[in-house]
Amino acid sequence: MLIGTIFSYFSRTDGLQSSITLLRRKTLSFIERLFRGVIGMVTKKSEKIKEYEALLSEAIQRLDRISQDRSVPRNIRRATTEAIEVLRDERNSYGVRSNKAISILNDIVNDINMPFPTRSEILLVVGLLEKIKD
């Protein structure tokens, strides 16, 4: 009731009415800009998630090819299978999954028994996973 009385008093005064109208416009403009910013952040985040999922799927495909290759030593195939399991674990964030997989792959990358093409492929996968951040 009191607010209605104050607004009716101000609406009678021409100078104050234009000030109130200006204040309303500025407030609406601010809210509109704020809303656009929030929508922009959500859009950027969803684009980032799609990018991360594409990188993870490519890394998993490449590691799966290595783990299926019989010319690769068993310990390396085992490590790539473990890295695949870590990358598929959805309980962790994208960054945590990629960092765990990088750690596993870094442990085997200097193995003397690793064929050169496999080493190159693993280093390529590490490069893909390093693009993923939290």
C-alpha positions, 0 to 999 in steps of 0.5 A, spaced: 500 500 500 505 504 501 509 503 495 503 504 491 502 511 494 509 513 493 508 511 486 502 514 485 505 521 488 511 520 483 507 519 477 504 526 478 510 529 478 513 530 471 520 530 473 520 524 477 516 520 472 521 521 467 527 519 472 523 513 474 522 511 467 529 512 465 531 508 471 526 502 469 529 502 462 536 502 465 534 496 469 531 492 464 537 494 459 541 491 465 537 485 466 537 483 459 545 484 458 545 479 464 541 474 461 544 474 454 551 473 458 548 467 462 545 464 455 552 465 452 556 462 457 551 456 457 552 456 449 560 456 450 559 450 455 555 446 451 560 447 445 566 445 450 563 439 452 561 437 445 569 438 443 571 434 449 567 428 448 569 428 440 576 428 443 575 423 448 572 418 443 577 419 438 582 417 443 578 411 445 578 409 438 585 410 437 587 406 444 582 401 442 586 399 435 592 399 439 589 394 444 587 390 439 593 389 435 597 383 436 604 385 434 604 390 440 607 387 447 602 385 452 603 390 457 602 395 453 596 393 450 594 392 458 595 399 459 591 402 453 585 398 455 586 401 462 587 408 459 580 406 455 577 404 462 579 411 465 576 415 459 570 411 459 569 412 467 563 418 467 564 419 475 570 423 474 570 430 470 573 430 463 579 433 465 580 428 471 579 422 466 584 425 461 589 426 466 589 419 469 589 416 462 595 421 460 599 418 466 598 411 464 600 412 457 606 416 460 608 410 464 609 406 458 611 411 452 618 409 454 618 402 454 623 399 450 619 393 447 614 398 444 614 398 436 615 405 433 608 406 430 605 404 436 609 410 440 607 415 435 600 413 436 600 413 443 604 420 443 598 423 438 593 420 443 596 424 449 596 430 445 589 429 444 588 428 451 592 434 453 587 439 450 582 437 455 581 441 461 577 442 467 
